[in-house]
């Protein structure tokens, strides 16, 4: 450009550089001795065009007199004679000089010239604002933020790349168009072959000393690649350039480079995962890349390993199908894992035992404990087999399997942990003492160091939590599950189980929302997820939600055979079935549960919670004789532990309350006992139901207050309600929140349904509720649900 010509519209400088250029072009800074060193495409030539507007500025031409402000572009390409002449001119204090060059190559004569200069203009990558300005200058209008972000992400802010991309972008652009990539064909074709190889490697995320297998001088070649303007400030290849290399460099040339890198990485060994990801991201195939994928799969986390195994198999590399199945199972792809392991089992393979262990673990997650135990015995996993056999009621077989799992040889940490867990579970059935839970808890702690790498049918933490929840030790269950989750025991497939069991404890307190009941869960996890949703709806007195989830509950029970470790969901379903009047469909499953417990000798540790839930089911169904039989069973186990004593006492109080005989002090003590055992909602409900059935007004108020305290519900907000509800209104509200119809409430309180409706209307008016839903929401905070 010559002085007087218009400035390039695309020139976008940062503030410091703009101020410096203004001082030069305005004549305020003289003489000028500056270097502009930057890779290609960073705006050196455009900057010199701007400086050409300065007084006495002119472009340097060989053989011309060296006077005024000399502007030298592409000095790295100048001959030595010309560079020597410029160096001599730099000794003249009256001559201004601005030299622009790439960092490489750097001839000795250029180094000598640059040493005579006094400063350097730093050209910086575009930030978001400068990118937006550049695009707007080209488009003639501002472009949306999404388009600016797209350009900045793909160019890494390299000015030349932004300028090259700008004409191809419009307000509606969502991805880089193919025409923008085609614009780079000449640039890619004229690259030095060594630079091309290094750029392909850098684009694949490979650098460092691995480049030595591609070029003789890796460091120098990397510098030349940077000087080309195709490498970002952080040393990585921007996505726009990476796409151009992928699309414009011949496929066989790219494959040769990446295969050479893969061979070198395999030769060196060590960590492979990051390198494999780089090859996979570059779409690399071939034998060497496939071998890298297979090696990396053995080092990666399960979900990652699944992808790498697949890539190796697609590239024709032999894959260990058992390890592949194990990775799939750990990542939660149970169906695929089972199919793969079963295929190995069906063949003649020395890995059949390992395949059996994988299939057994998957079957346990699917609720098929009997078949799982058989496969574990075939695989030589006696402790796992014992746990499964106990779960289906085969106590003698479980004891035998555990005995046979012993050995004179030292056992692994996992084998020891599961042997202890199996022993503790067997003890929970054969001995009513507290030692069983301690044994399982210690087993869970032993396993915490193993992390997520091992495929397990279940975890000692989950089994210990189940036993703790069955025996009123919710804090122990929560601690076990939190520690197992932190350690990642069993990978993703057991993380879900730990989360669901952790939610169970919250549900018993009447806390927490219903979980996601996605049917992609394993059968065992889905059973618990649906049961949690059922329990949450029941405790919220949300009959609509309970009806909505009930069909899923029926399906979940059908898909999951009854076993010892699934009794908690069955208990919830038993109460819900009674509430919905659908006990007949559920009765066969409940009968199987009682038969299973009978085969195990009716162990109190596992039967008490089912008796407790069935007691309430019979109460709801108005079957007093059946309810009494469960109360009697709880009384028979009262000496087992304080928890069992608390259930027995609460059951007695329930029976007396239903008969209209309310001993307020005894009910309050029983409710506190349930709260101590982690059954907050049950304790509050006992106190609340006793309150509405007593004729003693003082006792009613005391019990309602106790119910609110035990449930953790706030006292009525008098600033909102303006006044407390009357005693009769509190009785009506409590029953309505329980889900009873107006007729059922009237029958309980010996008033007409019309009177109940009248009370509800008065409460709605007094509380200022906008609608029935708002009224019920307010009432739930005022009475124990």
Secondary structure, DSSP 8 states (H G I E B T S, - for coil): --TTS---TT----HHHHHHHHHHHTT-S-S-EEEEE--TTSSHHHHHHHHTTSTTEEE--TTS---SEEEE--GGGS-HHHHHHHHHHTTSTT-EEEEEE-SSS--HHHHHHHHT--EE-------HHHHHHHHHHHHTS---HHHHHHHHHHHTT-HHHHHHHHTT--TT--S--HHHHHTTHHHHHTS-HHHHHHHHHHHTT--GGGGGGT-S-HHHHHHHHHHTT-S-TTSS--HHHHHHHHHHS-HHHHHHHHHHHHHHHHHH-S--HHHHHHHHHTT--SHHHHHHHHHHHTTS-HHHHHHHHHHHHHTT----HHHHHHHHHHTT-HHHHHHHHHHHHHS--TTHHHHHHHHHHHHHHTT-HHHHHHHHHHHT-HHHHHHHHHHTT-HHHHHHHHHHH--SS---HHHHHHHHHHHHHHHHHH--STHHHHHHHHHHHHHTTTGGGS--SS-HHHHHHHHHHHTT-HHHHHHHHHHHHHHTTTHHHHHHHHHHHHHHHHHHTT-S------TTS-HHHHHHHHHHHHHHHHHTT-HHHHHHHHHHHHHHHHHS---GGGHHHHHHHHHHHHHHT-HHHHHHHHHHHHHHHHHTT--HHHHHHHHHHHHHHHHHTT-HHHHHHHHHHHHHTGGG-HHHHHHHHHHHHHHHHHTT---HHHHHHHHHHHHHTT-HHHHHHHHHHHHHH-S-HHHHHHHHHHHHHHHT-----HHHHSS---HHHHHHHHHHHTT--HHHHHHHHTS-HHHHHHHHHHHHHHHT-SSHHHHHHHHHTTS--
